[in-house]
């Protein structure tokens, strides 16, 4: 065991194991955080729909302010959700899309 190459090999094996554990924990944390954002968005939209005011559609700007996610996070969560529909509002003059509306559906 006094051979330096044995110690280096042992340290390399330990480093490889620790690296794999950190990578696994990081990916698990990422997936849990991503799921939490989707559930938070779904819960907010469902609560808004259940209030009975209209169809429960909310704009991106409204959701950024109320849910506390960025536009990118909201869009990603809506694409991963089976319960959220995306719709567009258009400009009356030229028909160009103006805003994205998100709505909870069963």
C-alpha positions in Angstrom: 0.0 0.0 0.0 3.0 2.3 0.0 2.9 2.5 -3.7 1.7 6.0 -4.8 -0.1 4.6 -7.8 -2.4 2.6 -5.6 -3.4 5.8 -3.7 -4.0 7.7 -6.9 -6.2 4.9 -8.2 -8.2 4.8 -5.0 -8.6 8.6 -5.0 -9.6 8.5 -8.7 -12.3 5.9 -8.0 -13.6 7.9 -5.0 -13.7 11.1 -7.2 -15.7 9.2 -9.9 -18.2 7.9 -7.4 -18.7 11.4 -5.8 -19.1 13.0 -9.2 -21.8 10.5 -10.2 -23.6 11.1 -6.9 -23.5 14.9 -7.3 -24.7 14.6 -10.9 -27.6 12.4 -9.9 -28.6 14.7 -7.0 -28.4 17.7 -9.3 -30.6 16.1 -12.0 -33.1 15.0 -9.4 -33.3 18.5 -7.9 -33.8 19.9 -11.4 -36.7 17.6 -12.2 -38.4 18.2 -8.8 -38.1 22.0 -9.3 -39.5 21.8 -12.8 -42.4 19.7 -11.6 -43.1 22.2 -8.8 -43.3 25.1 -11.3 -45.7 23.2 -13.4 -47.9 22.3 -10.5 -47.8 25.9 -9.2 -49.0 27.3 -12.5 -51.7 24.6 -12.9 -53.0 25.3 -9.3 -53.1 29.1 -9.9 -55.0 28.8 -13.3 -57.4 26.2 -11.8 -58.2 28.5 -8.9 -58.8 31.4 -11.2 -61.1 29.3 -13.4 -63.0 28.1 -10.3 -63.6 31.7 -9.1 -66.2 31.8 -11.9 -65.0 35.1 -13.5 -65.0 34.3 -17.3 -63.2 31.3 -18.7 -60.2 31.8 -16.4 -57.8 32.8 -19.1 -54.8 34.8 -17.9 -52.2 36.7 -19.9 -48.4 36.0 -19.6 -47.9 39.4 -17.9 -50.6 38.6 -15.3 -49.0 35.2 -14.6 -45.5 36.6 -14.3 -46.8 39.0 -11.6 -49.0 36.5 -9.8 -47.2 33.2 -10.0 -43.7 34.5 -9.7 -42.2 32.7 -12.7 -40.5 34.1 -15.7 -42.2 34.0 -19.1 -39.8 31.3 -20.2 -40.6 29.2 -17.2 -44.4 29.7 -17.7 -44.2 28.7 -21.3 -42.1 25.6 -20.5 -44.5 24.6 -17.8 -47.5 25.1 -20.0 -46.0 22.9 -22.8 -45.3 20.1 -20.2 -48.9 20.3 -18.8 -51.8 18.2 -20.1 -54.2 20.7 -18.3 -53.1 24.0 -19.7 -54.2 25.3 -23.1 -52.6 28.2 -24.8 -54.6 30.7 -26.9 -53.8 34.0 -28.7 -55.3 37.4 -28.7 -55.0 39.3 -32.0 -54.8 42.9 -32.9 -58.2 43.9 -34.4 -56.6 46.0 -37.2 -54.2 43.6 -38.8 -54.8 40.2 -37.1 -51.3 39.9 -35.8 -50.9 38.0 -32.5 -50.8 40.3 -29.5 -50.6 38.1 -26.4 -50.7 34.5 -25.2 -53.5 33.5 -22.9 -53.2 30.4 -20.7 -56.2 28.6 -19.4 -56.7 25.5 -17.2 -58.8 22.7 -18.7 -59.6 19.2 -17.3 
